[in-house]
Amino acid sequence: MNKIFKKLLHLKTLPLKSTGQSMLPILRPNDVVYFKKTPFLKIKVNDLIIFKKKNQLITHRVIYKTKKYLITKGDSNLNSDGKIYPKQILGKVYQIKRNGKIFKPETLYLIQSTYYFSEIIKIKKEFDKENINYVFLKGLPLHLYFEGTNPQRLYADCDVLIDKKDFQKAEKILFSFGYQKADTSLSSFQKKLQDKKVENAYFKTINGFVVVFDLHLEVVFMMTQLGKLEVLYPQKLIDNLTEEFLKTKRKIKINNEKFLILNTYYLILYLSLHLFHHNFSGAFRYDFLDKVIKKSKISIKSWQEVALIIKKYQLNNFVFPVFFLLKKYYKTSVPLLFIRSIQPVNPLTRKLINKLTKINIFNDEPRIRAGIKRFLYLFIFSPSPFWKKILIIFNPQVIFAVLWVVWKKIKNYFWI
């Protein structure tokens, strides 16, 4: 393999056959990938590259870059590949051949985002027509506005916060456009146990591309599978924060279309809470938050306002690790004074969170393990006193979730 690799390094371009499923859906088994030798300085985040690791040639996406190395990851893999150095890199993928047809990755991204944007505009216009109170939390409109270009990867979903009184109207509009509601509950029994629904996902396939809208009824950062967790975080604060999100929206313009998004303070807060919801992992989430902060050019005084909002809603413990990790990996211009001002007060919580700042932000976890960890973080970081938090063990939804996880593990063990 070393001799073959050395020979390949001297070539300017060469086709190679794709194997495995680590890059689904962008790459399929038996696709032919064409790469060309590219200087390390010109390789960017989201590029597909071919590199050598443990005597294997691998085609994965760049998710992080420093002056000395890259971090890569397969789109459908949970774990990243670790550090990839310039001497390991064969080249950048510039086109793909599938079933006799050749296309560039960028073309596929552009087609998908075009379909997505067209759908978003249709839905948005209907929402406006019906006077629905809503705001885009994240998704393609925000990407286009803050990054100024089409995504260089396949986009996941579009999150929209809807006023509860308008939710049925919004859902009816999605149904009228052919969207189906996704069932994300653990089971039919768990669905009956839920004392509230905080979000619904709706999907539709357009020419092979899946378009997804997530409608949120409140600011989501807790356990979406469970209902009210009052003993861990007051529902009143969630309701107040949701109301603030819907009140403080602002208009942006993309291709002569107006979109309602959160104001800068609340957008930064939402994106940091979204990272907590994903157990502080996902390089692309940090990368986008970094771009929002850079484009917004936030003053010291504005950072103080963000800190006041965080303290008002008792969110210090949940978002402190995000800003620490953002500064650590992306050198984002978040003032140290701001980070210190939102540092957890409780010595034990501070100790636990300091350990958390050493996590690998580039890896994901299986759904069940991620859910368990999220619940533990929620329990540990909850602003409620310990005596109150311990009452969560009597919550029927929590009891069911624990039993469901145990049953799944037993079932998987015996199935294997």
Secondary structure, 3 states (H helix, E strand, C coil): CHHHHHHHHCCCEEEEECCCCCCCCCCCCCCEEEEECCCHHHCCCCCEEEEEECCEEEEEEEEEECCCCEEEECCCCCCEEEEECHHHEEEEEEEEEECCEEECHHHHHHHHHHHHHHHHHHHHHHHHHCCCCEEEEECHHHHHHHHCCCCCCCCCCEEEEECHHHHHHHHHHHHHCCCEECCCCCCHHHHHHCCCCCEEEEEEEECCEEEEEEEECCCCCCCCCCCCCCCCCCHHHHHHHHHHHHHCCEEEEECCEEEEECCHHHHHHHHHHHHHHCCCCCHHHHHHHHHHHHHHCCCHHHHHHHHHHHHHCCCHHHHHHHHHHHHHHHCCCCCHHHHHHCCCCCHHHHHHHHHHCCCCCCCCCCHHHHHHHHHHHHHHHCCCCHHHHHHHHHCHHHHHHHHHHHHHHHHHHHHC
